[in-house]
Amino acid sequence: MTKAAVAKVQEKERVLKELMETAIGLSQNGMMSKKDLDLITQLCEAPPAYPPEKVVALRTNKAKMSQSVFAAVLNVSVSTVQKWESESSNKHPTGAAAKLLQLVEKKGIEAIMAPG
């Protein structure tokens, strides 16, 4: 990882830590609800790792979708989903995609699908 990339990661971690400290302070002083604090906490948490077998399980058991439909819902290519599900590719969901998978895991596919 380059120095610039390390600095960017460190800055992001600092900002998230400060956001959490502020939210906790607001909650302790009655200025933020527990529900809002829980939401901020979820947003600040890093998503878990999604190895191939976990991606397959989420897609087939939780979402009950084909690779192409799952890819469309996540706004990624079918090729990307195939790489996530392949042991040999060494590709794993990161960033927004990992957060979306975390939502699917916790709340079901309905949590990320637009109504109607």
The 8 nearest C-alpha neighbors of each residue, nearest first, counted from 0:
[[1, 4, 5, 2, 3, 6, 8, 7],
 [0, 2, 4, 3, 5, 6, 7, 8],
 [1, 3, 5, 4, 6, 0, 7, 8],
 [2, 4, 6, 1, 5, 7, 0, 8],
 [5, 3, 7, 1, 6, 2, 0, 8],
 [4, 6, 2, 8, 7, 3, 9, 1],
 [7, 5, 3, 9, 4, 8, 10, 2],
 [6, 8, 4, 10, 5, 9, 3, 11],
 [9, 7, 11, 5, 10, 6, 12, 4],
 [8, 10, 6, 12, 11, 7, 5, 13],
 [11, 9, 13, 7, 12, 8, 6, 14],
 [10, 12, 8, 14, 13, 9, 15, 7],
 [11, 13, 9, 15, 10, 14, 16, 8],
 [14, 12, 10, 16, 11, 15, 9, 17],
 [13, 15, 17, 11, 16, 12, 18, 10],
 [14, 16, 18, 12, 17, 13, 43, 11],
 [17, 15, 13, 19, 18, 14, 12, 20],
 [18, 16, 20, 14, 19, 15, 21, 13],
 [17, 19, 15, 21, 16, 20, 14, 22],
 [18, 20, 22, 16, 17, 21, 23, 15],
 [19, 21, 17, 23, 18, 22, 24, 16],
 [20, 22, 24, 18, 19, 23, 17, 25],
 [21, 23, 19, 25, 24, 20, 26, 18],
 [24, 22, 26, 20, 25, 21, 19, 27],
 [25, 23, 21, 27, 26, 22, 20, 28],
 [24, 26, 30, 22, 28, 31, 23, 27],
 [25, 27, 31, 23, 29, 28, 24, 30],
 [28, 26, 24, 25, 29, 23, 30, 31],
 [29, 27, 25, 26, 30, 24, 31, 23],
 [30, 28, 26, 27, 31, 25, 32, 24],
 [29, 31, 25, 26, 28, 32, 27, 24],
 [32, 30, 26, 25, 29, 35, 33, 36],
 [33, 31, 35, 34, 26, 36, 30, 29],
 [32, 34, 36, 35, 37, 31, 26, 38],
 [33, 35, 37, 32, 36, 38, 31, 39],
 [36, 34, 38, 32, 37, 33, 39, 31],
 [37, 35, 33, 39, 38, 34, 40, 22],
 [36, 38, 40, 34, 35, 39, 33, 41],
 [37, 39, 35, 41, 40, 36, 42, 34],
 [40, 38, 42, 36, 41, 37, 43, 35],
 [39, 41, 37, 43, 38, 42, 36, 44],
 [42, 40, 38, 44, 39, 43, 37, 45],
 [41, 43, 39, 40, 44, 38, 45, 98],
 [42, 44, 40, 41, 15, 39, 45, 19],
 [45, 43, 41, 42, 46, 40, 15, 39],
 [44, 46, 43, 47, 42, 98, 41, 94],
 [47, 45, 98, 97, 44, 101, 48, 94],
 [48, 46, 49, 45, 101, 97, 98, 44],
 [49, 47, 50, 46, 97, 91, 92, 93],
 [48, 50, 53, 54, 91, 47, 92, 51],
 [49, 51, 53, 52, 48, 91, 54, 83],
 [52, 50, 84, 54, 53, 83, 85, 86],
 [53, 51, 55, 54, 50, 56, 84, 49],
 [52, 54, 56, 55, 51, 50, 49, 57],
 [55, 53, 57, 51, 56, 52, 49, 84],
 [54, 56, 52, 58, 53, 57, 59, 84],
 [57, 55, 53, 59, 60, 54, 58, 52],
 [58, 56, 61, 54, 55, 60, 59, 62],
 [57, 59, 62, 55, 56, 63, 64, 60],
 [58, 60, 63, 56, 57, 64, 55, 62],
 [61, 59, 63, 56, 57, 62, 58, 55],
 [60, 62, 57, 63, 58, 59, 107, 56],
 [61, 63, 58, 108, 64, 60, 59, 57],
 [64, 62, 59, 60, 61, 58, 65, 57],
 [65, 63, 62, 69, 58, 59, 68, 66],
 [64, 66, 68, 67, 69, 63, 58, 59],
 [65, 67, 69, 68, 70, 77, 64, 80],
 [66, 68, 70, 77, 65, 69, 71, 76],
 [69, 67, 71, 65, 70, 66, 64, 72],
 [70, 68, 66, 72, 71, 67, 64, 65],
 [71, 69, 75, 67, 73, 77, 68, 72],
 [70, 72, 74, 68, 69, 73, 75, 67],
 [71, 73, 69, 74, 70, 68, 112, 111],
 [74, 72, 70, 71, 75, 69, 96, 99],
 [75, 73, 71, 72, 70, 76, 69, 96],
 [76, 74, 70, 73, 71, 79, 77, 80],
 [75, 77, 79, 78, 70, 80, 74, 71],
 [76, 78, 80, 67, 70, 79, 66, 81],
 [77, 79, 81, 76, 80, 82, 75, 70],
 [78, 80, 82, 76, 77, 81, 83, 75],
 [81, 79, 83, 77, 82, 78, 70, 84],
 [80, 82, 78, 84, 79, 83, 77, 85],
 [81, 83, 85, 79, 84, 80, 88, 90],
 [84, 82, 80, 91, 90, 81, 51, 85],
 [83, 85, 51, 81, 82, 55, 54, 80],
 [86, 84, 82, 87, 88, 83, 51, 81],
 [85, 87, 88, 51, 89, 84, 83, 82],
 [86, 88, 85, 89, 82, 90, 84, 51],
 [87, 89, 90, 85, 82, 86, 83, 84],
 [90, 88, 87, 86, 91, 85, 83, 82],
 [91, 89, 88, 83, 82, 92, 85, 79],
 [90, 92, 83, 49, 93, 50, 89, 51],
 [91, 93, 97, 96, 49, 83, 90, 94],
 [94, 92, 97, 96, 91, 95, 98, 48],
 [93, 95, 97, 96, 98, 92, 46, 45],
 [94, 96, 98, 97, 99, 93, 92, 100],
 [95, 97, 99, 98, 94, 92, 93, 100],
 [96, 98, 93, 92, 100, 99, 94, 95],
 [99, 97, 101, 95, 96, 100, 46, 102],
 [100, 98, 102, 96, 101, 97, 95, 103],
 [101, 99, 103, 97, 102, 98, 104, 96],
 [100, 102, 98, 104, 99, 103, 97, 105],
 [103, 101, 99, 105, 100, 104, 106, 98],
 [104, 102, 107, 108, 100, 106, 101, 105],
 [103, 105, 101, 102, 107, 106, 100, 57],
 [106, 104, 102, 103, 107, 101, 100, 110],
 [107, 105, 103, 102, 110, 104, 108, 109],
 [108, 106, 103, 109, 110, 104, 105, 61],
 [107, 109, 103, 110, 62, 111, 112, 106],
 [108, 110, 112, 107, 111, 106, 103, 113],
 [111, 109, 108, 107, 112, 106, 103, 102],
 [112, 110, 109, 108, 113, 99, 103, 102],
 [113, 111, 109, 110, 114, 108, 72, 115],
 [112, 114, 115, 111, 109, 110, 72, 108],
 [115, 113, 112, 109, 111, 110, 108, 72],
 [114, 113, 112, 109, 111, 110, 72, 108]]
